[in-house]
Amino acid sequence: MSTLLSIQEIHKTFEVGTVNENHVLKGLSLDVEEGDFISVIGGNGAGKSTLMNVLSGSLQVDQGDILLQGNSISKSSVRKRSKDIARVFQDPKMGTASRLSIEENMAIAARRGKKRSLKWGVSEKDRKDFKEALAELNLGLENRMKVDTQFLSGGQRQALALVMAALVKPQLLLLDEHTAALDPKTSEMVMELTQRIVERHELTTLMITHDMNHAIRYGNRLVMLYQGKIVVDIKGEEKEKLTVEDLLQLFQKNSGHTLTDDQLILG
């Protein structure tokens, strides 16, 4: 496998020169191989959200570089990166337009990375493709194509957002704690759908999660952040055998600190 994403010694500091100066990312480096499904975990303030924002382009790094397929994207805007990078947010309302129907939301997603034009509407071919994609969810959304997404549950909206992210296969899928706002049962449903969609479309994925059990159960690789750096990076057979207790011991060994229950949700 070849390296798809290379994060090279990136730094990000907020409120520079003030009493509230906060150096969040401290020379973080990570190479992501094509086909990786990486779970990223860490306590509050570890740098997870900041990492997600600099990868999507919502924030610019202060130092270092981000390469996608060997090309620097560290200065690129969110819009420019959107043709290659798809993101599913923590808040179900952020991934879809509430006052547009399911098929209208999917039509927007299908045009990701294409030039804007005056042409609008959903063709019969589009509608057929959208129905087939939704039918794979087994949630009945393929029979509600004209319904505005504001009438969907949080779990349904996140499932729709996942389908939309995969409509035009992105080079990189970012999952930004996309189950954190859901109840436990719905969270499990969305995670199972996530696994199916990632595998079916062979999506290279970074998933920020607050749940250690999800981080261990899903993906081929697990990365743990602490104070803006990676302190645990485990994959393959070693990850498959990993337990929560093993992970906590690895964290303590590599960071020299102990995590308390309120710093991470164990699930």
N, C-alpha and C positions, 0 to 999 in steps of 0.2 A: 504493500500500500504506500501511496505517496502522501506527503504532507499537504493538506488543503489549507489550513490556517496556521500561521506562525505569529504568536504574540511574543514580542521581543523587548524585554526589559522596560515595560511600560510603567510610568508614574502618573499619578493624578492627585493634586492637592487642591483643596477647597479653601476659600477665604484666606488666600496667601497674604502674609504680612499683618494679619490681625491677631487678636488674642484668641480667636476661634479657629485659627489655622488648623487644618486637618489633612494630613498626608495619608490618603486612603490606600492607594495602590503604590507599592514600594518595590519597583523593579520586577514586577511579575512577568514570568516567561512561561509559555506553554505552546507545544506543537500538537496540533489536532490532525490526525490522519483521516483520509477519506473513509467514510463508513463508521467512524467512531460515534458512539452514543455515550456522551460523558455526563455523569451526574456531578454537579458542583454544589458543595455544601460548606457551611461555616456559620459561626455565631453572628450575632448582631455586630455590625461594624467591621466585619471581616473583609468586605470589599465586593461581595457578590453582585449587588445591584449596580455598583459603579462599573464593574467589569462588563455587565450586560449592556450598560449604556454606552460605553466606549466602543464595544463591538458593533452595536447597531448604528452608531454615529450620533446619538443624542448628546454625547459629550466628546470633546477632543482630548487626547492625551497630552500631558505636558512634556514628557520625554518618552523615547522609545518608538517602536513602530509596530504596525499590524499589517501582515501580509496575507492576502487571499490569493491562492494559486500563484504565489511568487510576486504579486503586484501589491504595492503599498496602498492601503485604503484609509490610513490614519487621518488624512485631511478631507476625506470624502464626506459628503452630507448624507443624512438619513435617506433622502430621496434617491440619491445616486446608488447607495448601497442596497436599496430595497429590491432591485432586480436580482440580486444574488443572495440576500439575507432576509429571511422571513422571521417574524417574531410573534409569539403568542404571550399576551400579558397576564399578570395576576388577576386584574379586574376583568371579569367576563364582558363588561360593557365597552372595554377599550378595543376589543378585537373586531367588533362589528358595528355598523351604523344602525342605531336603534329604529329609525323611522324608514329604513329601507327594508324591502322584503328579503327573504332568504336568497332567492335567485338574483336579486339586484346586488346583494353583498358579494355573492359568488362571481358575478359578472365583473365587478371591480377587481376582485382578487385575480381573475383570469387575465386581466389586462396589465398585471404587475410587470414593470420593466419595459412596457411598450410605449410608443409615442402617443401622447394625448391627441384626440381628434374630436370632431363634433358628433361623430357617430355614437349613438346610445341605444340601449335596448338589449333584450335577450333573444337571441335567435333560437330556432327550434333545435338546432344542433347543440347549442350551448345548454339549452334546457335538458336535453337528453343526457349530455355528459354530466351535468350537475346532479341529475336524479340518480345516475349510476354511482357517482361518488358518495352521495348521501345514503344510498341504500346499504352501503357497506357498514354504516354505523349501527344499523338495526335499531334506530330510534324513531322511525316513521317520519323523519323530516322530509323525505322525498315526496311525501304526500301533502306537505304544507309549504310548498315553494312560494306561494303568494303572501304568506304570513309575515308581518314585520317582526324583526328579531327582538323587539322590545317585549314581545309576548312569549318568548322562550324562557325556560329556566336557566339558571347560571350554568348548569352542567351541559345543557343543550347548546348554549352559546359557545362554550369552550370547545365542545365537539365540533361545532360548525367552524370555529376559528382554526382548528387543526386541519380540517378538510381544506379550507381556503388557503392555508399556508402551503399545502402540498399540491394545489391545483397546477401551479407552474413550479416545477421542481426547483427549489432553491439550492444553491451550493451549500448553504448553512442554515439550519433551523435553530432559533433561540427560543427556549421555553423558560419564561421568566416567572418562576413560582406559580405556574398556571393552574395548580390545584389548591393553592393556599386559601382561597376565599370560598371553597366548597365544603360541604359537610362530608364526613368520612366516607359514607357509602358512595356519594357522587364522585368524590375524589378518586376512589378505587376504580370506578367505571371509566373516568376520563384517563386514568393512567393506563388501563388496559387498552383503550382505544389508541392512546399515544404509542404504545408498543407496536400495535398492529400497523398503524400508519407509517411509523418510522421504518419498520421492517419491509413493508410492502413497497414503499417508494425509495428504499435504500437512502435515507436521509442522514447526512452527517449532522449530529445534534449536540447542542450544549443545553443541559437542563439544570437551571438553578432550582434547588428545592430546600424546604425547611424541614423535611422529613427524612431522618436517617435511614429508616426502613425502605423508603422509596429509593433513596440513593444507592442502597446496597442491592436491592432487588432488580432495578432496571438499569439497562445499559451495560456496556462492556468495560467501562472504565469509571473510576471515581476519583475526584479531585477535591481536596479539602483546603479551604483558605483560612488563614489566621493573620490578622494585622497586615493585610495587603499582600501577603505572599502565600505561595503554595507550600503546605507542610506535609500533605499526603497525596500521593499519586499512585494509584493501584489499579491493575487491570488483569484481564485474562483469568486464568485458573485461580490465581491468588484472590481476585475479587469474588469469584463464585463461591469461595469457601468463607468469605468474610462474614463476621457477625458484628452487631452493635458494640459488643464488649471489645472485640478485636480492634475496631475502628477507634474507639475511645483510647485504647492503650497505644495505638500507633500515633494518635494525635499528641498524647502526653509525652511519648518518647521523642517525637520530632520537634515539638514546640517548647517543651519544658513546662507546659501549663496543663491544668485540668479543667475540663468543661463541666459546668453544672447543668442540671436538668433544665433550668429556665433559659439557658443560652442556646439550646437546640431542642426542638420538639422530636421526641423519639418515636411518635406514632403509635 
